[in-house]
Amino acid sequence: MNRTRLKQAYMLLVIAVGILAVIYSLIHLPFAELDLRFAVLAILTIAVSSRLTVRIPRISGHISVSDTF
């Protein structure tokens, strides 16, 4: 098996596991307990996390908090 096919197989495996994790999480998510506080927290997290950046020492670059997740 060459390297390209191995990379593609690995990427497909990671994607499949990610999809399964999302489906599992949605099935077990307690929708009844979600309220306005959760919505505000989710919106703030999405809006603010992309704006917060950390400068990388000795390199002319920044990395955002959302990049680390």
C-alpha positions as CSV (number, residue, x, y, z in Angstrom):
1,M,0.0,0.0,0.0
2,N,1.5,3.3,-1.0
3,R,1.6,6.4,1.2
4,T,-1.1,8.3,-0.6
5,R,-3.6,5.5,-0.2
6,L,-2.6,5.0,3.5
7,K,-3.2,8.8,4.1
8,Q,-6.6,8.6,2.4
9,A,-7.6,5.5,4.4
10,Y,-6.5,7.2,7.7
11,M,-8.4,10.4,6.8
12,L,-11.6,8.4,6.0
13,L,-11.2,6.6,9.3
14,V,-10.9,9.8,11.3
15,I,-13.9,11.3,9.5
16,A,-16.0,8.2,10.1
17,V,-15.1,8.2,13.8
18,G,-15.9,11.9,14.1
19,I,-19.3,11.4,12.5
20,L,-20.0,8.5,14.8
21,A,-19.0,10.7,17.8
22,V,-21.3,13.5,16.7
23,I,-24.2,11.1,16.2
24,Y,-23.7,9.5,19.6
25,S,-23.5,12.9,21.2
26,L,-26.7,14.1,19.6
27,I,-28.5,10.9,20.6
28,H,-27.5,11.4,24.2
29,L,-27.9,15.1,24.4
30,P,-30.4,16.1,27.0
31,F,-32.4,18.6,24.9
32,A,-34.8,19.3,27.8
33,E,-32.0,20.8,29.9
34,L,-30.8,23.2,27.2
35,D,-31.9,26.8,28.0
36,L,-31.1,30.4,27.3
37,R,-27.9,30.2,29.4
38,F,-26.5,27.4,27.1
39,A,-27.4,29.4,24.0
40,V,-25.7,32.5,25.3
41,L,-22.6,30.5,26.3
42,A,-22.5,28.8,22.9
43,I,-22.8,32.2,21.0
44,L,-20.1,33.8,23.1
45,T,-17.8,30.9,22.7
46,I,-18.2,30.9,18.9
47,A,-17.9,34.7,18.7
48,V,-15.0,35.3,21.1
49,S,-12.8,32.2,20.6
50,S,-11.9,33.1,17.0
51,R,-10.8,36.6,18.1
52,L,-8.4,35.6,20.9
53,T,-5.0,35.0,19.6
54,V,-1.6,34.0,21.2
55,R,1.6,35.2,19.7
56,I,4.2,32.5,19.0
57,P,7.6,33.4,20.3
58,R,10.4,33.8,17.8
59,I,8.0,33.3,14.9
60,S,6.0,36.1,13.2
61,G,2.7,34.3,13.7
62,H,-0.4,34.0,15.9
63,I,-2.6,31.1,16.7
64,S,-6.2,31.5,17.8
65,V,-7.9,29.6,20.5
66,S,-10.3,28.1,18.0
67,D,-7.3,26.7,16.1
68,T,-6.2,24.8,19.1
69,F,-9.5,23.1,19.4
